[in-house]
Amino acid sequence: MLTTSLRELERDGLVSRVQFNEIPPRVEYSLTEKGRALLPVFYEMTRWGFRYIPWGRLCKNAALSCGIFVIHLFFNTFWSE
């Protein structure tokens, strides 16, 4: 499922994929410029989730995971280059 999602994101131009011919095989994904343009959208969606989704629901975990994912992408994209 993860591989399928990553391939779709690559097909849509949101991530780039680099395959290293090593043993064991290794693949790295990174956001393209088009993908980085979505970061503000993800950030606002996360803020909305924290504001409007009640903390007692299971959805809290999804919003938190989304927020952590966005922060991870942001820092890996802009501070690791």
N, C-alpha and C positions, 0 to 999 in steps of 0.2 A: 504494500500500500504506500509506504513512504517513497519507494523508488518510482512508482507510478505518478505520485504527486510531483516529485522533483522533475521527472521527465516532462510533465505537462507544463510546469513553470518554465522549464528550459524552452519548450516549444513556443510558449507565449512570449519569450524574450525577457522574462523577469529575472532569471538566474542564468549564469553561465556555468558550464561543467568542464572540468579538466580531468582527464583520466591519465593516471601514471601507470606505465607498464612495469609494475613491480610485483614481487611476491612477498606478502599477500597483496592482492590488487588494492589500489587506493584511488579514490575519486574525491575531488574537492569541488564544492559549489560556492559561488559568490553572487551577490546581487549585481545586476547590470544597472546602468543608469536609469532605465525604465523601472526596474524593481525598487531602486532607492527613492524614486519619485513617489512611491506608495507609502514610505515611512510616515509622513505626516498623517496620512489617512489612518494607518494602524494605530498611531499614537492617540488620535482623537477618538477612535472606536474604543480603545482601552479606557480612556478617561470617561467616555459615556457609560461604559459598563460599570466602572467603579461608582459612578453617580447614581445610576438608575436600577441596577440589579441588586436586590436585597442580599445582604451578606449571609443570611441564613440558608440560602438556596445552594444547590449543587453547582449552579451556574457561576458562583463566586470562584470556584476553582478554575473554570474555563477562562474567566476574565483575568484572573491572576496569571495563569499560564500564558495567555495572549500578551499580557503586559511584560512578563519576563522575556518572552520571545522577541518582542519588539525592541526592548532594551538591549538584548543580546545582539540582534541584527544591527542596531544602530551603532553600538560600540565596536563590533567587529568590522563594520563597513567603514567607519570614519576614523577610527583610531588604530587600526592594525595595518593600514597601508603605509 
